[in-house]
Amino acid sequence: LKDEENKILSSKNILSNDIYDKKQKGSLLSFVHYSNTPYPVRIQAGTLSENSVKIDESFKKLYNNLDEKIKKKLKFFPNENFSKFQALKVKKIIDQKKIAEENSLNSYLPKSKLVICSYPQSALLESMLSGPTILICDYTEWEPIKEFTTIYSKMKKAKIFFDDPIKAANHINRNWNEIEMWWDSKKITRLKEDFLKANNFPINKGKFEKLKKWIDFFNSEKNLKRV
């Protein structure tokens, strides 16, 4: 996208338009669940049906290895494809009260101390822009495209990305009390910015204000009823 003064690239994802205004002062450990429909609906990297989604196994390992005081802060966020089949599995791990309404993550981002994403899509970018965020996913199911291989490797070494939920739980337990200090360290900040730039998302708030007009437009278009 281009205006008279600056050239900016459009984001690969349509994100909410208020993410730069969210402040990380919350206390929740927010877990963003990936779920899918019973049958393949699109060509994508990642699992294609709910029968192949193993996130409940990964989530169970994560939850069981968290400190008890941190478990009390956990909130589970399903998306619109969260089926009864998947809900039953999750309810065997956590209490129903810990499960939020579908698609309610954005309203909870300001209340979150740390967000855990279980898939590398737009929820990950929104969460990273709002505050401390880590990714836990199976790279054999979410294999990054070639241009992302290097940055994924760096993010994993920096303990922002994980493929082992137990290691992620250990990292959370060690850093929970000072998670903002870890997130705002020079090393993590540099990697975070590199990852967002790789996704064609502007770090500068001024540039983002220009992009907001397009985000608003795309969001309004996707909500229109087609005849």
Backbone hydrogen bonds in HBPLUS format (Angstrom, degrees):
<---DONOR---> <-ACCEPTOR-->    atom                        ^
c    i                          cat <-CA-CA->   ^        H-A-AA   ^      H-
h    n   atom  resd res      DA  || num        DHA   H-A  angle D-A-AA Bond
n    s   type  num  typ     dist DA aas  dist angle  dist       angle   num
A0008-ILE N   A0001-LEU O   3.00 MM   7  5.47 161.6  2.04 160.9 165.0     1
A0003-ASP N   A0006-ASN O   3.07 MM   3  5.62 174.9  2.07 173.1 173.9     2
A0021-ASP N   A0018-ASP O   3.04 MM   3  5.49 148.6  2.14 110.8 120.2     3
A0022-LYS N   A0019-ILE O   3.38 MM   3  5.45 163.7  2.40 102.9 107.7     4
A0027-SER N   A0111-LYS O   2.95 MM  84  6.14 122.9  2.29 143.0 135.0     5
A0028-LEU N   A0111-LYS O   3.05 MM  83  6.12 173.5  2.05 151.0 150.5     6
A0113-LYS N   A0028-LEU O   2.73 MM  85  5.22 154.7  1.79 134.2 142.9     7
A0114-LEU N   A0028-LEU O   3.26 MM  86  6.71 158.5  2.31 160.0 163.5     8
A0029-LEU N   A0073-LYS O   2.98 MM  44  5.48 166.8  2.00 120.5 122.6     9
A0075-LYS N   A0029-LEU O   2.88 MM  46  6.12 151.1  1.97 150.6 150.2    10
A0030-SER N   A0114-LEU O   2.91 MM  84  6.30 154.4  1.98 162.5 165.1    11
A0116-ILE N   A0030-SER O   2.66 MM  86  6.02 165.9  1.67 168.2 171.0    12
A0031-PHE N   A0075-LYS O   2.82 MM  44  6.14 169.8  1.83 169.4 172.6    13
A0077-PHE N   A0031-PHE O   2.75 MM  46  5.91 164.8  1.78 176.5 171.4    14
A0032-VAL N   A0116-ILE O   2.73 MM  84  6.03 171.2  1.74 172.9 175.0    15
A0118-SER N   A0032-VAL O   3.21 MM  86  6.06 134.1  2.43 151.6 159.3    16
A0033-HIS N   A0077-PHE O   2.89 MM  44  5.80 166.8  1.91 149.5 154.0    17
A0050-GLU N   A0037-THR O   3.07 MM  13  5.65 136.9  2.26 125.5 133.7    18
A0052-SER N   A0049-SER O   3.02 MM   3  5.55 150.7  2.11 112.1 120.6    19
A0053-VAL N   A0050-GLU O   3.25 MM   3  5.04 154.4  2.32  95.4 103.0    20
A0057-GLU N   A0054-LYS O   2.99 MM   3  5.50 132.9  2.22 111.6 122.9    21
A0058-SER N   A0054-LYS O   3.31 MM   4  6.74 158.1  2.36 149.5 155.3    22
A0059-PHE N   A0055-ILE O   2.72 MM   4  5.85 164.5  1.74 155.2 160.1    23
A0060-LYS N   A0056-ASP O   2.99 MM   4  6.00 152.2  2.07 136.4 143.5    24
A0061-LYS N   A0057-GLU O   3.20 MM   4  6.47 159.6  2.25 146.4 150.6    25
A0062-LEU N   A0058-SER O   3.02 MM   4  6.28 161.0  2.06 150.8 156.3    26
A0063-TYR N   A0059-PHE O   2.84 MM   4  6.01 175.1  1.85 157.6 158.8    27
A0064-ASN N   A0060-LYS O   2.94 MM   4  5.98 167.0  1.95 151.0 154.8    28
A0065-ASN N   A0062-LEU O   3.16 MM   3  5.43 141.1  2.31 103.6 114.5    29
A0066-LEU N   A0063-TYR O   3.26 MM   3  5.39 167.1  2.28 107.9 111.8    30
A0070-ILE N   A0067-ASP O   3.04 MM   3  5.31 129.9  2.30 103.8 117.1    31
A0071-LYS N   A0067-ASP O   3.00 MM   4  6.33 152.6  2.08 153.8 162.4    32
A0072-LYS N   A0068-GLU O   3.35 MM   4  6.63 146.4  2.47 145.0 151.5    33
A0073-LYS N   A0070-ILE O   2.90 MM   3  5.26 148.9  1.99 109.5 119.4    34
A0074-LEU N   A0071-LYS O   3.15 MM   3  5.32 163.6  2.18 109.0 114.1    35
A0076-PHE N   A0098-LYS O   2.74 MM  22  5.89 174.5  1.75 160.1 161.6    36
A0100-ALA N   A0076-PHE O   2.78 MM  24  5.87 171.6  1.78 165.8 168.0    37
A0103-ASN N   A0078-PRO O   3.23 MM  25  6.67 154.6  2.30 148.0 152.5    38
A0082-PHE N   A0079-ASN O   3.14 MM   3  5.63 151.0  2.22 126.1 124.9    39
A0087-ALA N   A0083-SER O   2.85 MM   4  6.10 158.2  1.90 149.4 156.6    40
A0088-LEU N   A0084-LYS O   2.96 MM   4  6.08 155.2  2.03 147.0 151.6    41
A0090-VAL N   A0086-GLN O   3.06 MM   4  6.40 160.9  2.10 154.0 158.7    42
A0091-LYS N   A0087-ALA O   2.90 MM   4  6.06 157.4  1.95 152.8 158.9    43
A0092-LYS N   A0089-LYS O   3.22 MM   3  5.45 149.8  2.32 101.3 110.2    44
A0093-ILE N   A0090-VAL O   2.86 MM   3  5.30 155.1  1.92 112.0 120.5    45
A0094-ILE N   A0090-VAL O   3.02 MM   4  6.35 161.8  2.05 159.2 164.3    46
A0098-LYS N   A0095-ASP O   2.98 MM   3  5.66 158.1  2.03 120.6 127.0    47
A0099-ILE N   A0096-GLN O   3.00 MM   3  5.47 163.6  2.03 116.2 121.6    48
A0108-TYR N   A0105-LEU O   2.80 MM   3  5.18 143.8  1.93 111.7 123.6    49
A0109-LEU N   A0105-LEU O   3.01 MM   4  6.20 122.0  2.36 151.6 167.6    50
A0111-LYS N   A0108-TYR O   2.85 MM   3  5.10 139.0  2.02 107.9 121.0    51
A0112-SER N   A0109-LEU O   3.13 MM   3  5.13 163.7  2.16 106.8 111.7    52
A0115-VAL N   A0132-PRO O   3.04 MM  17  6.41 156.1  2.10 140.3 147.1    53
A0134-ILE N   A0115-VAL O   2.94 MM  19  6.46 154.2  2.01 161.5 169.9    54
A0117-CYS N   A0134-ILE O   2.92 MM  17  6.34 167.0  1.94 160.8 163.4    55
A0136-ILE N   A0117-CYS O   2.86 MM  19  6.24 163.4  1.89 168.8 174.5    56
A0121-GLN N   A0119-TYR O   3.14 MM   2  5.97 132.9  2.38 102.9  90.7    57
A0124-LEU N   A0121-GLN O   2.93 MM   3  5.62 137.4  2.12 120.2 130.8    58
A0126-GLU N   A0122-SER O   3.00 MM   4  6.26 169.0  2.01 159.6 162.1    59
A0127-SER N   A0123-ALA O   3.00 MM   4  6.03 157.8  2.05 141.2 147.5    60
A0128-MET N   A0124-LEU O   2.94 MM   4  6.10 157.4  1.99 147.1 153.4    61
A0129-LEU N   A0125-LEU O   3.01 MM   4  6.20 152.6  2.09 149.4 156.1    62
A0130-SER N   A0126-GLU O   3.15 MM   4  6.34 131.0  2.40 136.1 148.6    63
A0130-SER N   A0127-SER O   3.09 MM   3  5.06 132.3  2.33  94.6 107.9    64
A0131-GLY N   A0127-SER O   3.03 MM   4  6.27 143.3  2.17 151.5 160.1    65
A0135-LEU N   A0160-ILE O   2.85 MM  25  6.35 155.7  1.91 152.9 160.5    66
A0162-PHE N   A0135-LEU O   2.68 MM  27  5.94 145.2  1.80 151.0 163.3    67
A0137-CYS N   A0162-PHE O   3.02 MM  25  6.52 158.5  2.07 160.8 159.9    68
A0141-GLU N   A0138-ASP O   2.95 MM   3  5.50 148.3  2.06 112.4 121.7    69
A0142-TRP N   A0138-ASP O   2.92 MM   4  6.18 147.4  2.03 146.1 156.5    70
A0148-PHE N   A0145-ILE O   2.91 MM   3  5.56 155.5  1.98 122.7 130.5    71
A0149-THR N   A0146-LYS O   3.21 MM   3  5.36 162.6  2.24 109.1 114.4    72
A0152-TYR N   A0148-PHE O   2.93 MM   4  5.99 159.3  1.97 159.2 165.4    73
A0153-SER N   A0149-THR O   3.08 MM   4  6.24 154.5  2.14 143.5 150.3    74
A0154-LYS N   A0150-THR O   3.05 MM   4  6.38 155.1  2.12 149.7 156.2    75
A0155-MET N   A0151-ILE O   2.93 MM   4  6.10 156.4  1.98 147.0 153.5    76
A0156-LYS N   A0152-TYR O   2.95 MM   4  6.15 147.4  2.06 145.6 154.2    77
A0157-LYS N   A0153-SER O   3.06 MM   4  6.32 160.2  2.10 147.5 152.3    78
A0158-ALA N   A0154-LYS O   3.02 MM   4  6.19 143.7  2.16 142.7 152.5    79
A0160-ILE N   A0155-MET O   2.93 MM   5  5.26 168.8  1.94 168.4 164.9    80
A0161-PHE N   A0155-MET O   3.13 MM   6  5.41 161.9  2.17 113.7 114.4    81
A0159-LYS N   A0156-LYS O   3.03 MM   3  5.08 159.2  2.07 105.5 111.4    82
A0168-ALA N   A0164-ASP O   3.10 MM   4  6.41 151.7  2.18 148.2 157.0    83
A0169-ALA N   A0165-PRO O   2.93 MM   4  6.12 154.1  1.99 141.2 147.6    84
A0170-ASN N   A0166-ILE O   3.00 MM   4  6.28 156.2  2.06 146.3 152.5    85
A0171-HIS N   A0167-LYS O   3.00 MM   4  6.20 153.2  2.07 143.2 150.3    86
A0172-ILE N   A0168-ALA O   2.95 MM   4  6.23 156.1  2.01 150.9 157.3    87
A0173-ASN N   A0169-ALA O   2.89 MM   4  6.12 163.3  1.92 152.3 156.8    88
A0174-ARG N   A0170-ASN O   3.04 MM   4  6.23 154.4  2.10 145.6 151.7    89
A0175-ASN N   A0171-HIS O   3.09 MM   4  6.19 149.7  2.18 144.0 151.9    90
A0176-TRP N   A0172-ILE O   2.84 MM   4  5.36 126.2  2.13 153.7 159.2    91
A0178-GLU N   A0175-ASN O   3.02 MM   3  5.43 138.0  2.20 112.1 124.1    92
A0181-MET N   A0178-GLU O   3.13 MM   3  5.36 122.7  2.48 100.9 114.7    93
A0182-TRP N   A0178-GLU O   3.21 MM   4  6.62 154.6  2.28 151.2 157.9    94
A0183-TRP N   A0179-ILE O   2.94 MM   4  6.16 164.3  1.97 149.8 154.4    95
A0184-ASP N   A0180-GLU O   2.89 MM   4  5.95 148.9  1.99 145.5 152.9    96
A0185-SER N   A0182-TRP O   3.28 MM   3  5.37 164.3  2.31 105.4 109.7    97
A0189-THR N   A0185-SER O   2.91 MM   4  6.02 166.6  1.93 161.1 165.6    98
A0190-ARG N   A0186-LYS O   3.00 MM   4  6.09 158.9  2.05 146.5 151.6    99
A0191-LEU N   A0187-LYS O   3.14 MM   4  6.38 163.4  2.16 148.9 153.0   100
A0192-LYS N   A0188-ILE O   2.84 MM   4  5.95 159.8  1.88 152.1 158.5   101
A0193-GLU N   A0189-THR O   3.02 MM   4  6.18 158.3  2.07 146.5 151.6   102
A0194-ASP N   A0190-ARG O   3.00 MM   4  6.23 154.0  2.07 144.5 152.1   103
A0195-PHE N   A0191-LEU O   2.92 MM   4  6.15 155.8  1.98 150.2 156.1   104
A0196-LEU N   A0192-LYS O   3.06 MM   4  6.30 160.1  2.10 148.0 153.0   105
A0197-LYS N   A0193-GLU O   2.92 MM   4  6.05 157.8  1.97 147.7 154.1   106
A0198-ALA N   A0194-ASP O   2.95 MM   4  6.12 149.0  2.04 140.9 149.6   107
A0199-ASN N   A0195-PHE O   3.20 MM   4  6.50 128.9  2.48 134.6 147.1   108
A0199-ASN N   A0196-LEU O   3.08 MM   3  5.07 134.7  2.29  94.2 107.0   109
A0201-PHE N   A0196-LEU O   2.99 MM   5  5.41 157.9  2.04 147.1 148.9   110
A0200-ASN N   A0197-LYS O   2.86 MM   3  4.91 154.0  1.93 112.9 114.0   111
A0208-PHE N   A0204-ASN O   3.04 MM   4  6.33 149.7  2.13 145.4 154.9   112
A0209-GLU N   A0205-LYS O   2.95 MM   4  6.24 144.0  2.08 147.3 155.7   113
A0210-LYS N   A0207-LYS O   3.15 MM   3  5.33 126.5  2.45  98.3 111.1   114
A0211-LEU N   A0207-LYS O   3.18 MM   4  6.56 151.2  2.26 143.2 151.4   115
A0211-LEU N   A0208-PHE O   2.97 MM   3  4.88 112.4  2.44  92.2 109.1   116
A0212-LYS N   A0208-PHE O   2.82 MM   4  6.07 135.5  2.02 149.3 162.2   117
A0214-TRP N   A0211-LEU O   2.99 MM   3  5.39 125.3  2.30 107.4 120.6   118
A0215-ILE N   A0211-LEU O   3.01 MM   4  6.36 155.1  2.07 150.5 158.5   119
A0216-ASP N   A0212-LYS O   2.81 MM   4  6.03 164.8  1.84 156.4 159.2   120
A0217-PHE N   A0213-LYS O   3.13 MM   4  6.28 152.0  2.22 134.0 141.8   121
A0218-PHE N   A0214-TRP O   2.88 MM   4  6.14 168.4  1.89 156.8 158.4   122
A0219-ASN N   A0215-ILE O   2.89 MM   4  6.04 163.2  1.92 152.4 157.5   123
A0220-SER N   A0216-ASP O   2.98 MM   4  6.13 151.8  2.06 143.3 150.8   124
A0221-GLU N   A0217-PHE O   2.94 MM   4  6.19 153.1  2.02 149.7 157.6   125
A0222-LYS N   A0218-PHE O   2.95 MM   4  6.18 158.9  2.00 151.9 156.5   126
A0224-LEU N   A0221-GLU O   3.15 MM   3  5.32 159.2  2.19 104.9 111.4   127
